[in-house]
Amino acid sequence: EAASCPPEQRMKREKKHQSFTLCEVCNIQLNSAAQAQIHYNGKSHQKRLKQLNKGKMPAAQ
């Protein structure tokens, strides 16, 4: 029964099920804003992004 668990244990269990965001380019789960920022600035993500955009028209800005 969930009500008999201490609140801190319940929170840990709930956090496992929710993800912060998903990088659809690399198909990986990012668990925090800081982790997402590091990933998006990283070499692997940038390389995949360039490969994806290679055959497409650049987005108008």
mmCIF file of the N, C-alpha and C atoms, coordinates in Angstrom:
data_MODEL
# 
_entry.id   MODEL 
# 
loop_
_atom_site.group_PDB 
_atom_site.id 
_atom_site.type_symbol 
_atom_site.label_atom_id 
_atom_site.label_alt_id 
_atom_site.label_comp_id 
_atom_site.label_asym_id 
_atom_site.label_entity_id 
_atom_site.label_seq_id 
_atom_site.pdbx_PDB_ins_code 
_atom_site.Cartn_x 
_atom_site.Cartn_y 
_atom_site.Cartn_z 
_atom_site.occupancy 
_atom_site.B_iso_or_equiv 
_atom_site.pdbx_formal_charge 
_atom_site.auth_seq_id 
_atom_site.auth_comp_id 
_atom_site.auth_asym_id 
_atom_site.auth_atom_id 
_atom_site.pdbx_PDB_model_num 
ATOM 1   N N  . GLU A 1 1  ? 0.845  -1.196 0.000   1.00 0.00 ? 1  GLU A N  1 
ATOM 2   C CA . GLU A 1 1  ? 0.000  0.000  0.000   1.00 0.00 ? 1  GLU A CA 1 
ATOM 3   C C  . GLU A 1 1  ? 0.885  1.253  0.000   1.00 0.00 ? 1  GLU A C  1 
ATOM 4   N N  . ALA A 1 2  ? 0.634  2.172  -0.906  1.00 0.00 ? 2  ALA A N  1 
ATOM 5   C CA . ALA A 1 2  ? 1.457  3.373  -1.062  1.00 0.00 ? 2  ALA A CA 1 
ATOM 6   C C  . ALA A 1 2  ? 1.403  4.282  0.165   1.00 0.00 ? 2  ALA A C  1 
ATOM 7   N N  . ALA A 1 3  ? 0.273  4.326  0.853   1.00 0.00 ? 3  ALA A N  1 
ATOM 8   C CA . ALA A 1 3  ? 0.119  5.215  2.004   1.00 0.00 ? 3  ALA A CA 1 
ATOM 9   C C  . ALA A 1 3  ? 1.028  4.814  3.170   1.00 0.00 ? 3  ALA A C  1 
ATOM 10  N N  . SER A 1 4  ? 1.429  3.551  3.234   1.00 0.00 ? 4  SER A N  1 
ATOM 11  C CA . SER A 1 4  ? 2.278  3.097  4.338   1.00 0.00 ? 4  SER A CA 1 
ATOM 12  C C  . SER A 1 4  ? 3.761  3.396  4.107   1.00 0.00 ? 4  SER A C  1 
ATOM 13  N N  . CYS A 1 5  ? 4.138  3.766  2.894   1.00 0.00 ? 5  CYS A N  1 
ATOM 14  C CA . CYS A 1 5  ? 5.537  4.108  2.594   1.00 0.00 ? 5  CYS A CA 1 
ATOM 15  C C  . CYS A 1 5  ? 5.849  5.515  3.086   1.00 0.00 ? 5  CYS A C  1 
ATOM 16  N N  . PRO A 1 6  ? 7.062  5.733  3.570   1.00 0.00 ? 6  PRO A N  1 
ATOM 17  C CA . PRO A 1 6  ? 7.462  7.107  3.909   1.00 0.00 ? 6  PRO A CA 1 
ATOM 18  C C  . PRO A 1 6  ? 7.418  7.993  2.656   1.00 0.00 ? 6  PRO A C  1 
ATOM 19  N N  . PRO A 1 7  ? 7.048  9.261  2.786   1.00 0.00 ? 7  PRO A N  1 
ATOM 20  C CA . PRO A 1 7  ? 6.904  10.148 1.617   1.00 0.00 ? 7  PRO A CA 1 
ATOM 21  C C  . PRO A 1 7  ? 8.150  10.230 0.744   1.00 0.00 ? 7  PRO A C  1 
ATOM 22  N N  . GLU A 1 8  ? 9.338  10.221 1.367   1.00 0.00 ? 8  GLU A N  1 
ATOM 23  C CA . GLU A 1 8  ? 10.565 10.342 0.565   1.00 0.00 ? 8  GLU A CA 1 
ATOM 24  C C  . GLU A 1 8  ? 10.768 9.126  -0.346  1.00 0.00 ? 8  GLU A C  1 
ATOM 25  N N  . GLN A 1 9  ? 10.351 7.945  0.084   1.00 0.00 ? 9  GLN A N  1 
ATOM 26  C CA . GLN A 1 9  ? 10.467 6.757  -0.769  1.00 0.00 ? 9  GLN A CA 1 
ATOM 27  C C  . GLN A 1 9  ? 9.469  6.822  -1.922  1.00 0.00 ? 9  GLN A C  1 
ATOM 28  N N  . ARG A 1 10 ? 8.275  7.315  -1.637  1.00 0.00 ? 10 ARG A N  1 
ATOM 29  C CA . ARG A 1 10 ? 7.266  7.460  -2.686  1.00 0.00 ? 10 ARG A CA 1 
ATOM 30  C C  . ARG A 1 10 ? 7.743  8.428  -3.765  1.00 0.00 ? 10 ARG A C  1 
ATOM 31  N N  . MET A 1 11 ? 8.354  9.531  -3.354  1.00 0.00 ? 11 MET A N  1 
ATOM 32  C CA . MET A 1 11 ? 8.857  10.525 -4.305  1.00 0.00 ? 11 MET A CA 1 
ATOM 33  C C  . MET A 1 11 ? 9.907  9.913  -5.224  1.00 0.00 ? 11 MET A C  1 
ATOM 34  N N  . LYS A 1 12 ? 10.822 9.125  -4.668  1.00 0.00 ? 12 LYS A N  1 
ATOM 35  C CA . LYS A 1 12 ? 11.872 8.492  -5.472  1.00 0.00 ? 12 LYS A CA 1 
ATOM 36  C C  . LYS A 1 12 ? 11.252 7.591  -6.533  1.00 0.00 ? 12 LYS A C  1 
ATOM 37  N N  . ARG A 1 13 ? 10.263 6.825  -6.143  1.00 0.00 ? 13 ARG A N  1 
ATOM 38  C CA . ARG A 1 13 ? 9.626  5.913  -7.081  1.00 0.00 ? 13 ARG A CA 1 
ATOM 39  C C  . ARG A 1 13 ? 8.918  6.683  -8.192  1.00 0.00 ? 13 ARG A C  1 
ATOM 40  N N  . GLU A 1 14 ? 8.235  7.763  -7.832  1.00 0.00 ? 14 GLU A N  1 
ATOM 41  C CA . GLU A 1 14 ? 7.513  8.563  -8.820  1.00 0.00 ? 14 GLU A CA 1 
ATOM 42  C C  . GLU A 1 14 ? 8.471  9.239  -9.796  1.00 0.00 ? 14 GLU A C  1 
ATOM 43  N N  . LYS A 1 15 ? 9.613  9.707  -9.300  1.00 0.00 ? 15 LYS A N  1 
ATOM 44  C CA . LYS A 1 15 ? 10.579 10.392 -10.162 1.00 0.00 ? 15 LYS A CA 1 
ATOM 45  C C  . LYS A 1 15 ? 11.126 9.476  -11.253 1.00 0.00 ? 15 LYS A C  1 
ATOM 46  N N  . LYS A 1 16 ? 11.259 8.192  -10.964 1.00 0.00 ? 16 LYS A N  1 
ATOM 47  C CA . LYS A 1 16 ? 11.779 7.246  -11.952 1.00 0.00 ? 16 LYS A CA 1 
ATOM 48  C C  . LYS A 1 16 ? 10.874 7.175  -13.180 1.00 0.00 ? 16 LYS A C  1 
ATOM 49  N N  . HIS A 1 17 ? 9.586  7.358  -12.991 1.00 0.00 ? 17 HIS A N  1 
ATOM 50  C CA . HIS A 1 17 ? 8.640  7.200  -14.089 1.00 0.00 ? 17 HIS A CA 1 
ATOM 51  C C  . HIS A 1 17 ? 8.537  8.433  -14.971 1.00 0.00 ? 17 HIS A C  1 
ATOM 52  N N  . GLN A 1 18 ? 8.869  9.599  -14.459 1.00 0.00 ? 18 GLN A N  1 
ATOM 53  C CA . GLN A 1 18 ? 8.749  10.803 -15.266 1.00 0.00 ? 18 GLN A CA 1 
ATOM 54  C C  . GLN A 1 18 ? 10.113 11.243 -15.781 1.00 0.00 ? 18 GLN A C  1 
ATOM 55  N N  . SER A 1 19 ? 10.135 11.656 -17.041 1.00 0.00 ? 19 SER A N  1 
ATOM 56  C CA . SER A 1 19 ? 11.388 12.131 -17.609 1.00 0.00 ? 19 SER A CA 1 
ATOM 57  C C  . SER A 1 19 ? 11.277 13.626 -17.839 1.00 0.00 ? 19 SER A C  1 
ATOM 58  N N  . PHE A 1 20 ? 12.394 14.308 -17.806 1.00 0.00 ? 20 PHE A N  1 
ATOM 59  C CA . PHE A 1 20 ? 12.388 15.753 -17.998 1.00 0.00 ? 20 PHE A CA 1 
ATOM 60  C C  . PHE A 1 20 ? 12.125 16.085 -19.457 1.00 0.00 ? 20 PHE A C  1 
ATOM 61  N N  . THR A 1 21 ? 12.903 15.490 -20.343 1.00 0.00 ? 21 THR A N  1 
ATOM 62  C CA . THR A 1 21 ? 12.724 15.725 -21.769 1.00 0.00 ? 21 THR A CA 1 
ATOM 63  C C  . THR A 1 21 ? 13.367 14.599 -22.561 1.00 0.00 ? 21 THR A C  1 
ATOM 64  N N  . LEU A 1 22 ? 13.086 14.568 -23.849 1.00 0.00 ? 22 LEU A N  1 
ATOM 65  C CA . LEU A 1 22 ? 13.623 13.548 -24.734 1.00 0.00 ? 22 LEU A CA 1 
ATOM 66  C C  . LEU A 1 22 ? 14.290 14.230 -25.912 1.00 0.00 ? 22 LEU A C  1 
ATOM 67  N N  . CYS A 1 23 ? 15.515 13.828 -26.222 1.00 0.00 ? 23 CYS A N  1 
ATOM 68  C CA . CYS A 1 23 ? 16.174 14.330 -27.424 1.00 0.00 ? 23 CYS A CA 1 
ATOM 69  C C  . CYS A 1 23 ? 15.755 13.413 -28.561 1.00 0.00 ? 23 CYS A C  1 
ATOM 70  N N  . GLU A 1 24 ? 14.883 13.899 -29.440 1.00 0.00 ? 24 GLU A N  1 
ATOM 71  C CA . GLU A 1 24 ? 14.385 13.077 -30.539 1.00 0.00 ? 24 GLU A CA 1 
ATOM 72  C C  . GLU A 1 24 ? 15.456 12.847 -31.594 1.00 0.00 ? 24 GLU A C  1 
ATOM 73  N N  . VAL A 1 25 ? 16.427 13.739 -31.694 1.00 0.00 ? 25 VAL A N  1 
ATOM 74  C CA . VAL A 1 25 ? 17.520 13.597 -32.653 1.00 0.00 ? 25 VAL A CA 1 
ATOM 75  C C  . VAL A 1 25 ? 18.368 12.379 -32.294 1.00 0.00 ? 25 VAL A C  1 
ATOM 76  N N  . CYS A 1 26 ? 18.710 12.255 -31.018 1.00 0.00 ? 26 CYS A N  1 
ATOM 77  C CA . CYS A 1 26 ? 19.580 11.170 -30.542 1.00 0.00 ? 26 CYS A CA 1 
ATOM 78  C C  . CYS A 1 26 ? 18.794 10.026 -29.905 1.00 0.00 ? 26 CYS A C  1 
ATOM 79  N N  . ASN A 1 27 ? 17.501 10.241 -29.700 1.00 0.00 ? 27 ASN A N  1 
ATOM 80  C CA . ASN A 1 27 ? 16.612 9.259  -29.079 1.00 0.00 ? 27 ASN A CA 1 
ATOM 81  C C  . ASN A 1 27 ? 17.100 8.847  -27.691 1.00 0.00 ? 27 ASN A C  1 
ATOM 82  N N  . ILE A 1 28 ? 17.403 9.850  -26.859 1.00 0.00 ? 28 ILE A N  1 
ATOM 83  C CA . ILE A 1 28 ? 17.803 9.581  -25.476 1.00 0.00 ? 28 ILE A CA 1 
ATOM 84  C C  . ILE A 1 28 ? 16.988 10.443 -24.525 1.00 0.00 ? 28 ILE A C  1 
ATOM 85  N N  . GLN A 1 29 ? 16.831 9.939  -23.308 1.00 0.00 ? 29 GLN A N  1 
ATOM 86  C CA . GLN A 1 29 ? 16.089 10.637 -22.264 1.00 0.00 ? 29 GLN A CA 1 
ATOM 87  C C  . GLN A 1 29 ? 17.040 11.519 -21.469 1.00 0.00 ? 29 GLN A C  1 
ATOM 88  N N  . LEU A 1 30 ? 16.628 12.762 -21.247 1.00 0.00 ? 30 LEU A N  1 
ATOM 89  C CA . LEU A 1 30 ? 17.421 13.705 -20.454 1.00 0.00 ? 30 LEU A CA 1 
ATOM 90  C C  . LEU A 1 30 ? 16.638 14.010 -19.186 1.00 0.00 ? 30 LEU A C  1 
ATOM 91  N N  . ASN A 1 31 ? 17.287 13.856 -18.026 1.00 0.00 ? 31 ASN A N  1 
ATOM 92  C CA . ASN A 1 31 ? 16.579 13.909 -16.749 1.00 0.00 ? 31 ASN A CA 1 
ATOM 93  C C  . ASN A 1 31 ? 16.549 15.268 -16.076 1.00 0.00 ? 31 ASN A C  1 
ATOM 94  N N  . SER A 1 32 ? 17.280 16.241 -16.614 1.00 0.00 ? 32 SER A N  1 
ATOM 95  C CA . SER A 1 32 ? 17.268 17.570 -16.011 1.00 0.00 ? 32 SER A CA 1 
ATOM 96  C C  . SER A 1 32 ? 17.582 18.608 -17.072 1.00 0.00 ? 32 SER A C  1 
ATOM 97  N N  . ALA A 1 33 ? 17.281 19.850 -16.760 1.00 0.00 ? 33 ALA A N  1 
ATOM 98  C CA . ALA A 1 33 ? 17.578 20.946 -17.684 1.00 0.00 ? 33 ALA A CA 1 
ATOM 99  C C  . ALA A 1 33 ? 19.081 21.061 -17.901 1.00 0.00 ? 33 ALA A C  1 
ATOM 100 N N  . ALA A 1 34 ? 19.857 20.867 -16.840 1.00 0.00 ? 34 ALA A N  1 
ATOM 101 C CA . ALA A 1 34 ? 21.319 20.953 -16.950 1.00 0.00 ? 34 ALA A CA 1 
ATOM 102 C C  . ALA A 1 34 ? 21.854 19.848 -17.854 1.00 0.00 ? 34 ALA A C  1 
ATOM 103 N N  . GLN A 1 35 ? 21.348 18.644 -17.672 1.00 0.00 ? 35 GLN A N  1 
ATOM 104 C CA . GLN A 1 35 ? 21.781 17.526 -18.508 1.00 0.00 ? 35 GLN A CA 1 
ATOM 105 C C  . GLN A 1 35 ? 21.397 17.775 -19.968 1.00 0.00 ? 35 GLN A C  1 
ATOM 106 N N  . ALA A 1 36 ? 20.208 18.308 -20.196 1.00 0.00 ? 36 ALA A N  1 
ATOM 107 C CA . ALA A 1 36 ? 19.764 18.604 -21.556 1.00 0.00 ? 36 ALA A CA 1 
ATOM 108 C C  . ALA A 1 36 ? 20.667 19.642 -22.207 1.00 0.00 ? 36 ALA A C  1 
ATOM 109 N N  . GLN A 1 37 ? 21.001 20.686 -21.480 1.00 0.00 ? 37 GLN A N  1 
ATOM 110 C CA . GLN A 1 37 ? 21.859 21.743 -22.019 1.00 0.00 ? 37 GLN A CA 1 
ATOM 111 C C  . GLN A 1 37 ? 23.232 21.189 -22.399 1.00 0.00 ? 37 GLN A C  1 
ATOM 112 N N  . ILE A 1 38 ? 23.810 20.377 -21.534 1.00 0.00 ? 38 ILE A N  1 
ATOM 113 C CA . ILE A 1 38 ? 25.112 19.763 -21.814 1.00 0.00 ? 38 ILE A CA 1 
ATOM 114 C C  . ILE A 1 38 ? 25.011 18.872 -23.052 1.00 0.00 ? 38 ILE A C  1 
ATOM 115 N N  . HIS A 1 39 ? 23.947 18.090 -23.137 1.00 0.00 ? 39 HIS A N  1 
ATOM 116 C CA . HIS A 1 39 ? 23.770 17.192 -24.278 1.00 0.00 ? 39 HIS A CA 1 
ATOM 117 C C  . HIS A 1 39 ? 23.633 17.974 -25.584 1.00 0.00 ? 39 HIS A C  1 
ATOM 118 N N  . TYR A 1 40 ? 22.756 18.993 -25.588 1.00 0.00 ? 40 TYR A N  1 
ATOM 119 C CA . TYR A 1 40 ? 22.507 19.748 -26.822 1.00 0.00 ? 40 TYR A CA 1 
ATOM 120 C C  . TYR A 1 40 ? 23.754 20.477 -27.313 1.00 0.00 ? 40 TYR A C  1 
ATOM 121 N N  . ASN A 1 41 ? 24.662 20.828 -26.419 1.00 0.00 ? 41 ASN A N  1 
ATOM 122 C CA . ASN A 1 41 ? 25.909 21.488 -26.807 1.00 0.00 ? 41 ASN A CA 1 
ATOM 123 C C  . ASN A 1 41 ? 27.030 20.498 -27.120 1.00 0.00 ? 41 ASN A C  1 
ATOM 124 N N  . GLY A 1 42 ? 26.780 19.217 -26.896 1.00 0.00 ? 42 GLY A N  1 
ATOM 125 C CA . GLY A 1 42 ? 27.818 18.199 -27.068 1.00 0.00 ? 42 GLY A CA 1 
ATOM 126 C C  . GLY A 1 42 ? 28.063 17.810 -28.516 1.00 0.00 ? 42 GLY A C  1 
ATOM 127 N N  . LYS A 1 43 ? 29.218 17.188 -28.750 1.00 0.00 ? 43 LYS A N  1 
ATOM 128 C CA . LYS A 1 43 ? 29.649 16.813 -30.103 1.00 0.00 ? 43 LYS A CA 1 
ATOM 129 C C  . LYS A 1 43 ? 28.713 15.797 -30.758 1.00 0.00 ? 43 LYS A C  1 
ATOM 130 N N  . SER A 1 44 ? 28.292 14.786 -30.014 1.00 0.00 ? 44 SER A N  1 
ATOM 131 C CA . SER A 1 44 ? 27.446 13.732 -30.589 1.00 0.00 ? 44 SER A CA 1 
ATOM 132 C C  . SER A 1 44 ? 26.130 14.301 -31.112 1.00 0.00 ? 44 SER A C  1 
ATOM 133 N N  . HIS A 1 45 ? 25.495 15.152 -30.318 1.00 0.00 ? 45 HIS A N  1 
ATOM 134 C CA . HIS A 1 45 ? 24.221 15.748 -30.718 1.00 0.00 ? 45 HIS A CA 1 
ATOM 135 C C  . HIS A 1 45 ? 24.416 16.668 -31.919 1.00 0.00 ? 45 HIS A C  1 
ATOM 136 N N  . GLN A 1 46 ? 25.431 17.505 -31.879 1.00 0.00 ? 46 GLN A N  1 
ATOM 137 C CA . GLN A 1 46 ? 25.694 18.441 -32.980 1.00 0.00 ? 46 GLN A CA 1 
ATOM 138 C C  . GLN A 1 46 ? 25.957 17.687 -34.284 1.00 0.00 ? 46 GLN A C  1 
ATOM 139 N N  . LYS A 1 47 ? 26.690 16.588 -34.201 1.00 0.00 ? 47 LYS A N  1 
ATOM 140 C CA . LYS A 1 47 ? 27.010 15.784 -35.381 1.00 0.00 ? 47 LYS A CA 1 
ATOM 141 C C  . LYS A 1 47 ? 25.741 15.179 -35.979 1.00 0.00 ? 47 LYS A C  1 
ATOM 142 N N  . ARG A 1 48 ? 24.881 14.630 -35.130 1.00 0.00 ? 48 ARG A N  1 
ATOM 143 C CA . ARG A 1 48 ? 23.627 14.040 -35.607 1.00 0.00 ? 48 ARG A CA 1 
ATOM 144 C C  . ARG A 1 48 ? 22.725 15.109 -36.210 1.00 0.00 ? 48 ARG A C  1 
ATOM 145 N N  . LEU A 1 49 ? 22.712 16.281 -35.597 1.00 0.00 ? 49 LEU A N  1 
ATOM 146 C CA . LEU A 1 49 ? 21.898 17.385 -36.079 1.00 0.00 ? 49 LEU A CA 1 
ATOM 147 C C  . LEU A 1 49 ? 22.327 17.788 -37.489 1.00 0.00 ? 49 LEU A C  1 
ATOM 148 N N  . LYS A 1 50 ? 23.631 17.882 -37.708 1.00 0.00 ? 50 LYS A N  1 
ATOM 149 C CA . LYS A 1 50 ? 24.156 18.228 -39.034 1.00 0.00 ? 50 LYS A CA 1 
ATOM 150 C C  . LYS A 1 50 ? 23.791 17.165 -40.061 1.00 0.00 ? 50 LYS A C  1 
ATOM 151 N N  . GLN A 1 51 ? 23.887 15.897 -39.679 1.00 0.00 ? 51 GLN A N  1 
ATOM 152 C CA . GLN A 1 51 ? 23.546 14.807 -40.591 1.00 0.00 ? 51 GLN A CA 1 
ATOM 153 C C  . GLN A 1 51 ? 22.065 14.848 -40.961 1.00 0.00 ? 51 GLN A C  1 
ATOM 154 N N  . LEU A 1 52 ? 21.213 15.154 -39.997 1.00 0.00 ? 52 LEU A N  1 
ATOM 155 C CA . LEU A 1 52 ? 19.778 15.248 -40.252 1.00 0.00 ? 52 LEU A CA 1 
ATOM 156 C C  . LEU A 1 52 ? 19.454 16.395 -41.198 1.00 0.00 ? 52 LEU A C  1 
ATOM 157 N N  . ASN A 1 53 ? 20.130 17.517 -41.014 1.00 0.00 ? 53 ASN A N  1 
ATOM 158 C CA . ASN A 1 53 ? 19.843 18.719 -41.798 1.00 0.00 ? 53 ASN A CA 1 
ATOM 159 C C  . ASN A 1 53 ? 20.560 18.750 -43.145 1.00 0.00 ? 53 ASN A C  1 
ATOM 160 N N  . LYS A 1 54 ? 21.427 17.786 -43.392 1.00 0.00 ? 54 LYS A N  1 
ATOM 161 C CA . LYS A 1 54 ? 22.240 17.770 -44.607 1.00 0.00 ? 54 LYS A CA 1 
ATOM 162 C C  . LYS A 1 54 ? 21.388 17.823 -45.879 1.00 0.00 ? 54 LYS A C  1 
ATOM 163 N N  . GLY A 1 55 ? 20.375 16.985 -45.954 1.00 0.00 ? 55 GLY A N  1 
ATOM 164 C CA . GLY A 1 55 ? 19.553 16.909 -47.157 1.00 0.00 ? 55 GLY A CA 1 
ATOM 165 C C  . GLY A 1 55 ? 18.331 17.803 -47.135 1.00 0.00 ? 55 GLY A C  1 
ATOM 166 N N  . LYS A 1 56 ? 18.156 18.583 -46.098 1.00 0.00 ? 56 LYS A N  1 
ATOM 167 C CA . LYS A 1 56 ? 16.956 19.414 -45.958 1.00 0.00 ? 56 LYS A CA 1 
ATOM 168 C C  . LYS A 1 56 ? 17.284 20.889 -46.124 1.00 0.00 ? 56 LYS A C  1 
ATOM 169 N N  . MET A 1 57 ? 16.268 21.651 -46.465 1.00 0.00 ? 57 MET A N  1 
ATOM 170 C CA . MET A 1 57 ? 16.423 23.105 -46.551 1.00 0.00 ? 57 MET A CA 1 
ATOM 171 C C  . MET A 1 57 ? 16.561 23.659 -45.134 1.00 0.00 ? 57 MET A C  1 
ATOM 172 N N  . PRO A 1 58 ? 17.451 24.615 -44.919 1.00 0.00 ? 58 PRO A N  1 
ATOM 173 C CA . PRO A 1 58 ? 17.558 25.215 -43.585 1.00 0.00 ? 58 PRO A CA 1 
ATOM 174 C C  . PRO A 1 58 ? 16.270 25.943 -43.208 1.00 0.00 ? 58 PRO A C  1 
ATOM 175 N N  . ALA A 1 59 ? 15.910 25.869 -41.951 1.00 0.00 ? 59 ALA A N  1 
ATOM 176 C CA . ALA A 1 59 ? 14.689 26.518 -41.468 1.00 0.00 ? 59 ALA A CA 1 
ATOM 177 C C  . ALA A 1 59 ? 14.835 28.033 -41.542 1.00 0.00 ? 59 ALA A C  1 
ATOM 178 N N  . ALA A 1 60 ? 13.781 28.693 -41.987 1.00 0.00 ? 60 ALA A N  1 
ATOM 179 C CA . ALA A 1 60 ? 13.799 30.161 -42.073 1.00 0.00 ? 60 ALA A CA 1 
ATOM 180 C C  . ALA A 1 60 ? 13.767 30.753 -40.675 1.00 0.00 ? 60 ALA A C  1 
ATOM 181 N N  . GLN A 1 61 ? 14.624 31.740 -40.428 1.00 0.00 ? 61 GLN A N  1 
ATOM 182 C CA . GLN A 1 61 ? 14.671 32.357 -39.096 1.00 0.00 ? 61 GLN A CA 1 
ATOM 183 C C  . GLN A 1 61 ? 14.470 33.843 -39.182 1.00 0.00 ? 61 GLN A C  1 
# 
